[in-house]
Amino acid sequence: MPVYEFKCENCESIFEVTCLIKERNEPRACPECSSENTERVISLCSFVLKGDGWPGKNLKVRSQMQAKNRRLDSKKRDMKGDGMIPQLAPNVGGERTDSWDEAKKLAASKGKDTSSYEPYVQKEKKTE
């Protein structure tokens, strides 16, 4: 149920009443002086729209992501111009191999888990 604020015309006190919407305009007795000479007043709204479904939030997030992507794109271009984009090389514990398939076999021979090598092996097979 909504909460409404009322003001007493006699003692000037402001009090809250929880009532049904259809009962909001009925006069209320003042808890201070018991006068029924009260009037409903407009009060500030006290709720916050949270979550991702509100249009204002989506616009803010979209503009933040666009700004972030512009910054990252410029950094990526700068690094690419310097030839500084790091490439992952097939290796097992620092021991370099010629292909990811060889790295997977070497890891298996050393008793290591080879599941992390599988995506690179598949990617390597597609490019051949």
Backbone as a chain_set.jsonl record, in Angstrom:
{"seq": "MPVYEFKCENCESIFEVTCLIKERNEPRACPECSSENTERVISLCSFVLKGDGWPGKNLKVRSQMQAKNRRLDSKKRDMKGDGMIPQLAPNVGGERTDSWDEAKKLAASKGKDTSSYEPYVQKEKKTE", "coords": {"N": [[0.835, -1.188, 0.0], [0.402, 2.292, -0.655], [2.143, 5.11, 0.84], [1.067, 8.101, 2.239], [1.49, 11.603, 2.778], [0.288, 13.87, 5.184], [-0.806, 17.134, 6.216], [-1.452, 18.948, 9.089], [-3.741, 21.528, 9.528], [-4.184, 22.97, 11.829], [-2.113, 22.524, 13.869], [0.143, 22.459, 12.32], [1.694, 20.162, 11.968], [3.266, 17.426, 10.241], [2.353, 14.303, 9.016], [2.43, 10.756, 8.311], [0.41, 8.451, 6.46], [-0.636, 5.19, 5.818], [-2.531, 3.886, 3.346], [-5.223, 2.713, 1.214], [-5.319, 3.466, -2.308], [-7.778, 4.466, -3.197], [-8.725, 5.578, -0.879], [-7.215, 7.805, -0.338], [-7.898, 10.531, -0.398], [-9.579, 10.994, 1.699], [-10.364, 12.7, 4.756], [-8.047, 12.834, 7.481], [-7.376, 12.17, 10.902], [-5.347, 14.196, 12.937], [-2.408, 13.029, 14.527], [-1.239, 14.496, 16.567], [-2.904, 16.663, 17.498], [-5.475, 15.748, 17.166], [-7.22, 16.9, 15.363], [-9.375, 17.084, 12.528], [-8.894, 18.643, 10.439], [-7.147, 18.404, 8.047], [-4.801, 18.102, 5.339], [-3.832, 16.521, 2.351], [-0.473, 16.333, 1.285], [1.937, 16.904, -1.314], [4.688, 14.894, -1.614], [8.238, 14.169, -1.77], [9.41, 11.738, -4.067], [10.39, 8.449, -3.217], [11.839, 6.249, -4.337], [14.025, 4.141, -6.251], [14.959, 3.45, -9.526], [16.175, 0.483, -10.39], [18.384, -1.849, -12.029], [18.893, -3.351, -15.308], [16.996, -2.794, -17.196], [16.096, -0.19, -17.628], [15.774, 2.619, -19.728], [17.511, 4.918, -19.518], [19.759, 3.951, -18.172], [20.749, 2.081, -19.977], [21.56, 3.712, -22.114], [23.614, 5.152, -20.92], [25.447, 3.12, -20.253], [25.996, 2.145, -22.831], [27.281, 4.36, -24.017], [29.52, 4.511, -22.374], [30.775, 2.071, -22.95], [31.359, 2.437, -25.67], [33.212, 4.531, -25.525], [35.242, 3.245, -24.088], [35.939, 1.215, -25.907], [36.915, 2.782, -28.024], [39.221, 3.836, -26.808], [40.656, 1.445, -26.36], [40.942, 0.52, -28.991], [42.624, 2.471, -30.08], [44.928, 2.023, -28.557], [45.504, -0.57, -29.351], [46.057, -0.184, -32.076], [48.348, 1.394, -31.812], [50.104, -0.439, -30.583], [50.192, -2.389, -32.56], [51.427, -1.045, -34.633], [53.985, -0.836, -33.614], [54.691, -3.419, -33.655], [54.236, -4.923, -31.402], [52.328, -6.715, -30.535], [51.735, -9.426, -28.641], [52.379, -12.847, -29.324], [51.151, -16.075, -28.738], [53.153, -18.792, -28.194], [53.642, -22.238, -29.07], [54.38, -24.287, -26.372], [55.744, -26.226, -23.65], [55.896, -25.949, -20.366], [57.836, -23.944, -20.742], [59.528, -25.099, -22.583], [59.948, -24.903, -25.888], [58.041, -25.78, -28.799], [57.414, -26.898, -32.218], [54.771, -26.996, -33.081], [51.335, -26.859, -31.943], [50.215, -29.34, -31.657], [52.446, -30.978, -31.258], [53.262, -29.874, -28.835], [51.125, -30.641, -27.222], [51.422, -33.436, -27.254], [53.93, -33.636, -26.007], [53.34, -32.593, -23.489], [51.562, -34.533, -22.605], [53.299, -36.713, -22.435], [54.783, -35.926, -20.279], [53.027, -36.192, -18.273], [51.13, -34.217, -17.845], [48.087, -32.226, -17.796], [46.291, -32.094, -20.764], [44.151, -30.768, -21.81], [43.947, -27.995, -22.122], [45.422, -27.461, -24.367], [44.006, -28.305, -26.54], [42.112, -26.447, -27.907], [43.941, -24.829, -29.313], [45.232, -26.681, -30.914], [43.108, -27.466, -32.561], [42.551, -25.022, -33.834], [44.942, -24.673, -35.196], [44.836, -26.819, -36.969], [42.743, -26.013, -38.606], [43.806, -23.865, -39.977], [45.689, -25.003, -41.615]], "CA": [[0.0, 0.0, 0.0], [1.186, 3.531, -0.689], [2.218, 5.957, 2.024], [0.743, 9.481, 1.914], [1.791, 12.58, 3.823], [-0.774, 14.825, 5.459], [-0.401, 18.267, 7.037], [-2.533, 19.456, 9.93], [-3.886, 22.976, 9.387], [-4.216, 23.58, 13.165], [-0.82, 22.506, 14.573], [1.209, 22.484, 11.305], [2.503, 18.933, 11.949], [3.157, 16.586, 9.039], [2.35, 12.893, 9.404], [2.247, 9.798, 7.21], [-0.691, 7.492, 6.578], [-0.628, 4.114, 4.83], [-3.925, 3.58, 3.035], [-5.515, 2.36, -0.168], [-5.345, 4.605, -3.227], [-9.126, 5.044, -3.245], [-8.988, 6.268, 0.387], [-6.177, 8.821, -0.123], [-8.445, 11.89, -0.266], [-10.422, 11.098, 2.897], [-9.681, 13.435, 5.827], [-7.41, 12.02, 8.517], [-7.202, 12.851, 12.19], [-3.952, 14.494, 13.259], [-1.999, 12.294, 15.724], [-0.792, 15.456, 17.587], [-3.991, 17.443, 18.116], [-6.723, 15.037, 16.857], [-8.049, 17.685, 14.457], [-9.582, 16.467, 11.218], [-8.643, 19.693, 9.461], [-5.86, 18.003, 7.464], [-4.737, 18.148, 3.882], [-2.763, 15.683, 1.798], [0.57, 17.134, 0.637], [2.775, 16.203, -2.276], [6.019, 14.687, -1.036], [9.24, 13.669, -2.71], [9.368, 10.323, -4.391], [11.488, 7.798, -2.5], [12.225, 4.959, -4.9], [15.092, 4.206, -7.237], [14.793, 2.463, -10.591], [17.409, -0.282, -10.49], [18.376, -2.922, -13.006], [19.36, -3.02, -16.648], [15.88, -2.585, -18.106], [15.672, 1.204, -17.738], [16.43, 3.213, -20.894], [18.598, 5.825, -19.167], [20.952, 3.182, -17.82], [21.283, 1.47, -21.196], [22.257, 4.751, -22.879], [24.849, 5.476, -20.214], [26.362, 1.986, -20.413], [26.407, 2.093, -24.233], [28.283, 5.401, -24.273], [30.741, 4.132, -21.657], [31.424, 0.983, -23.696], [31.911, 3.006, -26.902], [34.417, 5.281, -25.151], [36.262, 2.245, -23.734], [36.391, 0.557, -27.139], [37.758, 3.723, -28.757], [40.533, 3.868, -26.145], [41.343, 0.175, -26.604], [41.308, 0.457, -30.408], [43.809, 3.304, -30.316], [46.07, 1.326, -27.965], [45.799, -1.728, -30.19], [46.726, 0.333, -33.272], [49.693, 1.808, -31.417], [50.925, -1.638, -30.359], [50.37, -3.074, -33.835], [52.41, -0.273, -35.375], [55.3, -1.144, -33.055], [54.916, -4.86, -33.743], [54.329, -5.391, -30.029], [51.224, -7.597, -30.146], [52.354, -10.704, -28.286], [51.823, -14.068, -29.899], [51.33, -17.235, -27.888], [53.934, -19.806, -28.907], [53.459, -23.571, -28.504], [55.451, -24.702, -25.471], [55.369, -27.0, -22.466], [56.771, -25.569, -19.26], [58.936, -23.131, -21.258], [60.215, -25.82, -23.665], [59.244, -24.533, -27.103], [57.86, -26.803, -29.831], [57.084, -26.329, -33.53], [53.322, -26.921, -33.283], [50.539, -27.126, -30.745], [50.035, -30.784, -31.571], [53.659, -31.496, -30.616], [53.225, -29.421, -27.446], [50.142, -31.479, -26.534], [52.035, -34.757, -27.069], [54.996, -33.489, -25.023], [52.688, -32.422, -22.19], [51.027, -35.84, -22.224], [54.417, -37.57, -22.046], [55.251, -35.474, -18.967], [51.949, -36.438, -17.316], [50.373, -32.989, -17.608], [46.75, -32.141, -18.38], [46.426, -31.589, -22.137], [42.878, -30.196, -22.28], [44.109, -26.59, -22.49], [46.091, -27.394, -25.669], [43.082, -28.741, -27.585], [41.623, -25.368, -28.785], [45.026, -24.364, -30.181], [45.457, -27.739, -31.908], [42.003, -27.369, -33.522], [42.76, -23.803, -34.618], [46.099, -24.93, -36.054], [44.399, -27.73, -38.041], [41.89, -25.269, -39.532], [44.62, -22.962, -40.802], [46.537, -25.791, -42.522]], "C": [[0.874, 1.244, 0.0], [1.121, 4.289, 0.634], [1.985, 7.4, 1.572], [1.104, 10.373, 3.087], [0.632, 13.555, 3.937], [-0.215, 15.931, 6.33], [-1.626, 18.76, 7.799], [-2.571, 20.977, 9.807], [-3.851, 23.675, 10.749], [-2.819, 23.663, 13.776], [0.383, 22.464, 13.623], [2.083, 21.22, 11.276], [2.246, 18.161, 10.663], [3.262, 15.137, 9.496], [2.055, 12.018, 8.2], [1.102, 8.851, 7.52], [-0.544, 6.469, 5.464], [-2.08, 3.725, 4.581], [-4.06, 3.188, 1.565], [-5.565, 3.619, -1.035], [-6.723, 5.264, -3.237], [-9.481, 5.806, -1.964], [-8.048, 7.455, 0.62], [-6.714, 10.229, 0.096], [-9.357, 12.059, 0.943], [-9.658, 11.859, 3.983], [-9.174, 12.478, 6.909], [-7.274, 12.835, 9.786], [-5.723, 13.022, 12.476], [-3.554, 13.734, 14.528], [-1.557, 13.225, 16.865], [-1.968, 16.108, 18.317], [-5.381, 16.843, 17.877], [-7.679, 15.836, 15.965], [-8.19, 16.943, 13.133], [-9.424, 17.499, 10.102], [-7.248, 19.459, 8.861], [-5.954, 18.025, 5.949], [-3.572, 17.272, 3.407], [-1.769, 16.576, 1.069], [1.364, 16.264, -0.329], [4.17, 16.091, -1.675], [6.969, 14.171, -2.109], [9.099, 12.172, -2.885], [10.573, 9.63, -3.758], [11.793, 6.397, -3.036], [13.266, 5.176, -5.987], [14.852, 3.106, -8.259], [16.117, 1.748, -10.781], [17.266, -1.346, -11.57], [18.763, -2.427, -14.38], [18.232, -2.653, -17.599], [15.459, -1.145, -18.301], [16.456, 1.901, -18.823], [17.609, 4.119, -20.556], [19.886, 5.082, -18.858], [21.58, 2.583, -19.075], [22.057, 2.481, -22.031], [23.595, 5.086, -22.242], [25.881, 4.368, -20.415], [26.876, 1.914, -21.851], [27.484, 3.141, -24.518], [29.591, 5.099, -23.558], [31.499, 3.05, -22.426], [32.033, 1.507, -24.998], [33.2, 3.769, -26.61], [35.556, 4.314, -24.817], [36.817, 1.586, -24.983], [37.25, 1.48, -27.996], [39.163, 3.792, -28.149], [41.326, 2.6, -26.444], [41.782, 0.051, -28.062], [42.552, 1.289, -30.686], [45.055, 2.652, -29.72], [46.49, 0.143, -28.829], [46.517, -1.296, -31.466], [48.158, 0.74, -32.958], [50.612, 0.606, -31.249], [51.201, -2.36, -31.676], [51.415, -2.356, -34.683], [53.822, -0.55, -34.901], [55.644, -2.621, -33.186], [54.976, -5.505, -32.367], [53.183, -6.302, -29.611], [51.82, -8.977, -29.864], [51.627, -11.878, -28.927], [52.134, -15.224, -28.958], [52.026, -18.316, -28.689], [53.708, -21.167, -28.259], [54.661, -23.96, -27.646], [54.869, -25.515, -24.336], [56.365, -26.641, -21.381], [57.98, -24.768, -19.717], [59.715, -23.8, -22.375], [59.413, -25.624, -24.942], [59.185, -25.696, -28.092], [57.461, -26.126, -31.132], [55.587, -26.19, -33.771], [52.61, -27.22, -31.966], [50.296, -28.615, -30.569], [51.249, -31.427, -30.887], [53.69, -31.1, -29.135], [52.263, -30.275, -26.627], [50.73, -32.862, -26.257], [53.137, -34.71, -26.012], [54.417, -33.343, -23.612], [52.143, -33.75, -21.693], [52.156, -36.767, -21.767], [54.982, -37.188, -20.672], [54.175, -35.612, -17.896], [51.116, -35.201, -16.981], [49.006, -33.066, -18.283], [46.859, -31.476, -19.754], [45.162, -30.91, -22.651], [43.03, -28.739, -22.713], [44.773, -26.429, -23.867], [45.126, -27.641, -26.824], [42.561, -27.591, -28.46], [42.693, -24.875, -29.758], [45.339, -25.391, -31.27], [44.383, -27.648, -32.986], [42.171, -26.149, -34.422], [43.889, -23.986, -35.62], [45.699, -25.825, -37.229], [43.532, -27.001, -39.072], [42.705, -24.397, -40.474], [45.514, -23.715, -41.795], [45.868, -26.125, -43.816]], "O": [[1.958, 1.251, 0.585], [0.191, 4.135, 1.425], [2.628, 7.87, 0.633], [1.036, 9.957, 4.244], [0.07, 14.004, 2.938], [0.728, 15.716, 7.091], [-2.695, 18.961, 7.222], [-1.546, 21.64, 9.964], [-3.521, 24.859, 10.817], [-2.378, 24.746, 14.162], [1.525, 22.436, 14.082], [3.121, 21.218, 10.614], [1.166, 18.23, 10.077], [4.152, 14.785, 10.271], [1.502, 12.476, 7.2], [0.856, 8.495, 8.672], [-0.351, 6.83, 4.303], [-2.776, 3.285, 5.496], [-3.119, 3.322, 0.783], [-5.828, 4.712, -0.533], [-6.822, 6.49, -3.28], [-10.428, 6.593, -1.957], [-8.091, 8.056, 1.693], [-6.04, 11.047, 0.722], [-9.858, 13.156, 1.187], [-8.447, 11.69, 4.121], [-9.795, 11.456, 7.203], [-7.08, 14.05, 9.739], [-4.936, 12.096, 12.278], [-4.286, 13.783, 15.517], [-1.503, 12.792, 18.016], [-2.039, 16.117, 19.546], [-6.371, 17.398, 18.354], [-8.845, 15.463, 15.835], [-7.267, 16.269, 12.675], [-9.786, 17.241, 8.953], [-6.305, 20.204, 9.126], [-7.037, 17.973, 5.367], [-2.484, 17.285, 3.984], [-2.165, 17.471, 0.322], [1.445, 15.046, -0.171], [4.759, 17.095, -1.273], [6.554, 13.791, -3.204], [8.719, 11.447, -1.965], [11.672, 10.185, -3.768], [11.985, 5.464, -2.256], [13.369, 6.259, -6.564], [14.574, 1.963, -7.897], [17.078, 2.338, -11.276], [16.156, -1.696, -11.97], [18.939, -1.228, -14.593], [18.504, -2.233, -18.724], [14.539, -0.887, -19.078], [17.683, 1.8, -18.854], [18.62, 4.084, -21.256], [20.973, 5.522, -19.233], [22.802, 2.578, -19.219], [23.098, 2.149, -22.598], [24.591, 5.281, -22.938], [27.045, 4.64, -20.709], [28.059, 1.653, -22.072], [28.48, 2.848, -25.18], [30.664, 5.399, -24.082], [32.723, 3.107, -22.539], [33.114, 1.067, -25.39], [34.169, 3.665, -27.362], [36.699, 4.536, -25.216], [38.03, 1.414, -25.109], [38.205, 1.028, -28.627], [40.162, 3.807, -28.868], [42.519, 2.663, -26.745], [42.865, -0.462, -28.344], [43.433, 0.868, -31.436], [46.13, 2.721, -30.316], [47.68, -0.113, -29.014], [47.468, -1.947, -31.897], [49.074, 0.467, -33.734], [51.754, 0.618, -31.709], [52.297, -2.877, -31.891], [52.202, -3.001, -35.375], [54.762, -0.506, -35.695], [56.759, -3.031, -32.865], [55.669, -6.503, -32.17], [53.075, -6.635, -28.431], [52.353, -9.618, -30.77], [50.402, -11.878, -29.047], [53.246, -15.335, -28.443], [51.543, -18.715, -29.748], [53.593, -21.256, -27.037], [55.8, -23.966, -28.112], [53.663, -25.498, -24.09], [57.542, -26.989, -21.469], [59.055, -24.902, -19.132], [60.495, -23.134, -23.057], [58.3, -26.138, -25.055], [60.124, -26.483, -28.215], [57.197, -24.924, -31.156], [55.168, -25.359, -34.576], [53.192, -27.752, -31.02], [50.183, -29.096, -29.441], [51.097, -32.31, -30.043], [54.095, -31.893, -28.284], [52.545, -30.599, -25.473], [50.564, -33.403, -25.164], [53.267, -35.635, -25.21], [54.949, -33.909, -22.657], [52.243, -34.064, -20.507], [51.984, -37.524, -20.812], [55.583, -38.016, -19.988], [54.376, -35.205, -16.752], [50.467, -35.156, -15.936], [48.79, -33.853, -19.205], [47.459, -30.409, -19.881], [45.108, -30.516, -23.816], [42.3, -28.292, -23.597], [44.687, -25.356, -24.465], [45.392, -27.236, -27.956], [42.565, -27.742, -29.682], [42.384, -24.542, -30.902], [45.667, -25.03, -32.401], [44.684, -27.738, -34.176], [41.958, -26.232, -35.631], [43.806, -23.514, -36.754], [46.162, -25.622, -38.352], [43.572, -27.32, -40.261], [42.336, -24.211, -41.634], [46.042, -23.105, -42.725], [46.466, -26.782, -44.668]]}, "num_chains": 1, "name": "protein.A"}
